[in-house]
Amino acid sequence: MNSRVRREALERIVGEGDRNCIWELRMNTNAFANLCELLQVQGGLTEDGHVSLPEQVATFLIILAHHKKNRSLQVRFCRSGETVSKYFNKVLKAVIRIQGCLGALDGTYIEVTVPELEKARYRTRKGKICTNVLGVCNREMGFVYVLSGWEGSASDSRILRDAITRRNSLKIPHGNDVIFGVKLIKLP
């Protein structure tokens, strides 16, 4: 019975299309599959017959994405607190082992006041008037790059492209790719 509940819980997240996957894991199903493969191949994450690799990664991402407590995952996946904690740490160690992992980058919206004629450009999908700010942290979670001033309607890939092509640009070593938002972006 518990194994069926676990399979169904995971299926509701990654097996029913991108909508639930993005909502729960903050990435689409393709990015999730790529992350699972990356964690297995480069990070050394394995299945041990007790918890599937996708369940390990999904549990890890849910905790991070929603600030969930161990207890809520115990209920959702019918696991003990010890099991949830063990596999969270296992995935975390695999993430740290990924070669070429430089740190984290993400965009955030900050509400602003702009002239009436400019409002359409700064309007986000949710209708707020914002500027889009890109922040980049190193592995020690220290800020190494900030790019502000983009209008709220600008896409993540457009802002990243600007960040890596402008004077005083964001430096990403050759051969590294960037996971930004829910997309894997191949760099030149």
C-alpha positions in Angstrom: 0.0 0.0 0.0 2.7 2.5 1.0 4.7 1.9 -2.2 1.5 2.6 -4.3 1.0 5.9 -2.4 4.6 6.9 -3.1 4.3 6.1 -6.8 1.1 8.0 -7.0 2.5 11.0 -5.2 5.5 11.1 -7.5 3.3 10.5 -10.6 1.1 13.5 -9.6 4.2 15.7 -9.6 6.2 14.6 -12.6 3.9 12.3 -14.6 1.0 14.6 -15.4 2.8 17.3 -17.4 4.7 20.4 -16.8 2.1 22.4 -14.8 2.3 20.3 -11.6 6.1 19.8 -11.9 6.8 23.5 -12.2 4.5 24.3 -9.3 5.9 21.6 -7.0 9.6 21.4 -8.1 10.1 24.8 -9.8 11.2 23.2 -13.0 9.5 21.4 -15.9 9.6 17.6 -16.4 12.4 17.8 -18.9 14.6 19.8 -16.6 13.7 17.4 -13.8 14.8 14.4 -15.8 18.0 16.2 -16.8 18.7 17.0 -13.2 18.1 13.4 -12.1 20.5 12.2 -14.8 23.1 14.9 -13.9 22.9 14.0 -10.2 23.3 10.3 -11.0 26.1 10.6 -13.6 28.2 13.5 -12.1 27.0 13.6 -8.5 27.1 9.9 -7.9 23.5 9.7 -6.7 22.2 6.1 -6.7 19.1 4.1 -6.0 19.4 1.5 -3.3 16.1 -0.3 -3.7 14.5 1.6 -0.9 13.8 5.1 -2.4 13.8 5.7 -6.2 16.2 8.3 -7.6 13.3 10.6 -8.8 11.6 10.4 -5.4 14.9 11.4 -3.7 15.4 14.4 -6.0 11.7 15.4 -5.9 11.7 15.3 -2.1 14.8 17.4 -2.0 13.4 20.0 -4.4 10.0 20.2 -2.6 11.8 21.0 0.7 13.9 23.7 -0.9 11.2 25.2 -3.1 8.5 25.4 -0.5 10.5 25.5 2.8 8.7 22.3 3.7 9.5 20.5 7.0 10.5 16.9 7.1 7.1 16.0 8.7 5.1 17.1 5.7 7.2 14.9 3.3 6.8 12.0 5.8 3.0 12.2 5.3 3.2 12.8 1.5 5.5 9.9 0.7 4.8 7.6 3.6 8.4 7.7 4.8 9.9 8.0 8.3 11.6 11.3 9.3 14.9 9.5 9.4 14.4 8.3 5.7 13.4 11.8 4.5 16.5 13.3 6.3 18.9 10.6 5.0 17.9 11.1 1.3 17.8 14.9 1.5 21.4 14.8 2.7 22.3 12.2 0.0 20.9 14.5 -2.8 22.6 17.5 -1.2 26.0 15.8 -1.3 25.4 14.8 -4.9 24.6 18.4 -5.9 27.9 19.5 -4.3 29.8 16.9 -6.3 28.5 18.1 -9.7 31.5 19.2 -11.8 31.4 22.8 -13.1 28.8 23.8 -10.5 29.7 27.5 -10.0 26.9 28.6 -7.8 23.3 29.8 -8.2 21.6 32.5 -10.2 18.1 33.7 -10.2 16.0 36.7 -11.0 13.6 38.4 -8.7 11.0 41.2 -9.1 11.1 44.4 -7.1 8.1 46.7 -7.3 8.8 50.1 -8.7 7.1 53.4 -9.7 7.6 54.4 -13.3 6.0 57.0 -15.6 2.7 56.1 -17.0 4.1 55.6 -20.6 6.6 53.0 -19.3 4.2 50.9 -17.2 3.4 48.3 -20.0 7.1 47.4 -20.2 7.4 46.9 -16.5 4.2 45.0 -16.0 4.8 41.4 -15.0 2.7 38.4 -15.9 0.8 38.9 -12.6 0.1 42.5 -13.4 2.5 44.2 -11.0 4.8 47.0 -12.1 8.3 45.7 -11.3 12.0 45.7 -12.3 13.6 42.4 -12.9 16.9 41.9 -11.0 19.4 39.1 -11.7 21.5 37.9 -8.7 24.4 35.4 -8.9 25.9 33.7 -5.9 29.0 31.6 -5.6 29.1 28.2 -3.9 29.6 29.9 -0.5 26.3 31.9 -1.2 28.1 35.3 -1.5 26.9 37.6 -4.2 29.3 37.8 -7.1 27.1 39.6 -9.7 24.0 41.7 -9.7 22.2 43.2 -12.7 19.3 45.5 -12.1 17.2 47.7 -14.2 15.5 45.3 -16.6 11.7 45.8 -17.0 9.4 43.3 -15.4 8.2 41.9 -18.7 11.7 40.9 -19.8 12.4 37.1 -20.1 15.0 35.4 -18.0 17.0 34.3 -21.1 17.1 37.9 -22.4 18.4 39.2 -19.1 21.0 36.4 -18.9 22.1 37.1 -22.4 22.6 40.8 -21.5 24.5 39.9 -18.4 27.1 37.7 -20.3 27.5 40.1 -23.3 27.8 43.6 -21.7 30.9 45.4 -20.5 31.6 44.2 -16.9 29.8 41.0 -17.8 29.0 38.0 -15.8 31.9 35.6 -16.3 30.9 31.9 -16.9 33.9 29.6 -17.7 33.8 28.0 -21.1 32.2 24.6 -21.2 29.7 25.3 -18.4 26.0 25.5 -18.9 23.6 27.5 -16.8 20.3 26.3 -15.2 18.2 29.4 -14.9 14.6 29.4 -14.0 13.2 26.2 -15.5 15.4 26.2 -18.6 18.9 24.8 -19.3 20.6 27.5 -21.3 23.5 26.5 -23.6 26.2 29.2 -23.6 28.4 30.0 -26.6 
